[in-house]
C-alpha cells in the first residue's frame, strides 16, 4: 500500500473501534524523520500493530515539552484506550504519557 492510498482522515470519534495498521503500512506514511505531518511514530507504538482498540478521545492539541516551543494544534489524531507510552525508547521514562495516533495509522 502506498502513502497515497491510505486515508489520512477517518473522522473518528470517542467510542469507535479501530485496528492499528501493520508496521509496513505505517512506515509507508512516514517521512525521512519518521513523522507524518510532524507527528512522530515512536518505536514503543509498533507493539500495538494489528491490535484493536477503542478511541478514547480526539486529540486536537499538544504541548512541546522537549523543545519548549509552546502548544501545537493538530488534525486527524486520536488517543486510544489503555495505551500510554512505556518509555522503553526514551531512556526508561516513567511518565506514561498518552500516545497520539494519526488516523492514517489506523483502520
C-alpha positions as CSV (number, residue, x, y, z in Angstrom):
1,X,0.0,0.0,0.0
2,X,1.5,3.4,-1.0
3,X,1.2,6.5,1.1
4,X,-1.3,8.0,-1.3
5,X,-3.8,5.1,-0.9
6,X,-4.0,5.4,2.9
7,X,-6.8,7.8,4.1
8,X,-5.5,10.5,6.4
9,X,-8.8,11.3,7.9
10,X,-11.3,8.7,9.2
11,X,-13.5,11.2,11.1
12,X,-13.1,9.0,14.3
13,X,-15.0,9.8,17.5
14,X,-14.7,8.6,21.1
15,X,-16.1,5.0,21.3
16,X,-15.2,4.0,17.7
17,X,-13.2,0.8,17.3
18,X,-10.1,0.8,15.2
19,X,-7.2,-1.5,14.3
20,X,-3.6,-0.3,14.3
21,X,-2.2,-0.8,10.8
22,X,0.8,-3.1,10.1
23,X,4.3,-1.9,10.6
24,X,4.8,-1.8,6.8
25,X,1.7,0.3,6.2
26,X,2.7,2.7,8.9
27,X,6.2,3.1,7.7
28,X,4.8,3.9,4.2
29,X,3.2,7.0,5.7
30,X,6.3,8.4,7.4
31,X,8.8,11.0,6.1
32,X,12.6,10.6,6.4
33,X,12.4,11.7,10.0
34,X,9.8,9.1,10.9
35,X,6.9,11.5,11.1
36,X,3.6,12.2,9.5
37,X,2.5,15.8,9.4
38,X,5.2,16.5,12.1
39,X,3.8,13.8,14.4
40,X,6.5,11.1,15.2
41,X,5.6,7.4,15.2
42,X,7.5,6.3,18.3
43,X,9.2,2.8,18.5
44,X,7.0,2.0,21.5
45,X,4.0,2.1,19.2
46,X,4.9,-0.8,17.0
47,X,3.9,-3.4,19.7
48,X,0.3,-2.4,19.0
49,X,0.3,-3.1,15.3
50,X,-2.6,-5.4,14.2
51,X,-4.4,-5.0,17.5
52,X,-7.9,-3.5,18.0
53,X,-8.6,-0.6,20.4
54,X,-11.4,1.8,21.2
55,X,-10.9,5.5,20.5
56,X,-10.6,7.3,23.9
57,X,-10.8,10.9,22.5
58,X,-9.9,13.1,19.6
59,X,-6.5,14.8,20.0
60,X,-6.7,18.4,18.9
61,X,-3.6,19.9,20.6
62,X,-0.4,19.1,22.5
63,X,2.4,20.9,24.1
64,X,6.1,20.7,23.3
65,X,7.9,19.6,26.5
66,X,11.1,18.8,24.6
67,X,12.0,22.0,22.7
68,X,9.6,24.2,24.7
69,X,8.0,25.8,21.6
70,X,4.6,26.0,23.3
71,X,1.3,24.5,22.3
72,X,0.6,22.9,18.9
73,X,-2.7,22.2,17.1
74,X,-3.1,19.0,15.1
75,X,-5.7,17.4,13.0
76,X,-6.7,13.8,12.3
77,X,-5.3,12.5,15.5
78,X,-6.7,10.5,18.4
79,X,-5.9,8.8,21.7
80,X,-6.7,5.1,22.2
81,X,-8.0,3.4,25.3
82,X,-5.4,1.7,27.5
83,X,-2.3,2.9,25.5
84,X,0.3,5.0,27.2
85,X,4.0,5.4,26.3
86,X,6.0,2.8,28.3
87,X,9.2,4.9,27.9
88,X,11.2,2.0,26.6
89,X,12.7,4.0,23.7
90,X,13.0,7.1,25.9
91,X,15.6,6.1,28.4
92,X,13.0,4.3,30.6
93,X,10.9,7.5,31.1
94,X,8.1,6.6,33.5
95,X,5.7,9.5,32.8
96,X,3.2,7.2,31.0
97,X,2.2,9.9,28.5
98,X,-0.9,9.5,26.3
99,X,0.1,8.4,22.8
100,X,-1.0,10.4,19.8
101,X,-2.2,8.3,16.8
102,X,-2.6,9.8,13.4
103,X,-5.7,8.4,11.8
104,X,-3.6,7.3,8.8
105,X,-2.0,4.8,11.2
106,X,-5.4,3.2,11.9
107,X,-8.2,1.4,10.1
